[in-house]
Amino acid sequence: MAKKNFSGGLNSLLGEPKQAEAAAGTEEPKAAKKEITKTSQIGTKDKETRATFIVNEDLLEKMKSLAYWDRVLIKDIVNTAFEEHIARYEKKNGPIKEMPKKQ
């Protein structure tokens, strides 16, 4: 029976490290850096920010259930609800004016 040699470490069992892949040109291209203007944008995708809202508990539970059964994120349900509400408002009242800038 041949004696096994485990002196190569874990890399010899798992394959080459990612540095070898990068050298071979198989690394995925990196996305363009997002300009962070507020701390609430850190770790979010482009055109996203964090917001905190107080919401009715029953509505939140229903949204969580919808997200589970539809296999979507809660943020997608919230975005859809916001978009639909704004579309109805603008259809009835016209485009929404921007708020005045703080000085």
Secondary structure, DSSP 4 states (H G I P E B T S, - for coil): -PPP--TTHHHHHH---HHHHHHHT-SPPPPPPPPP-SGGGTT--TT---------HHHHHHHHHHHHHHT--HHHHHHHHHHHHHHHHHHHH-SPPPPPPP-
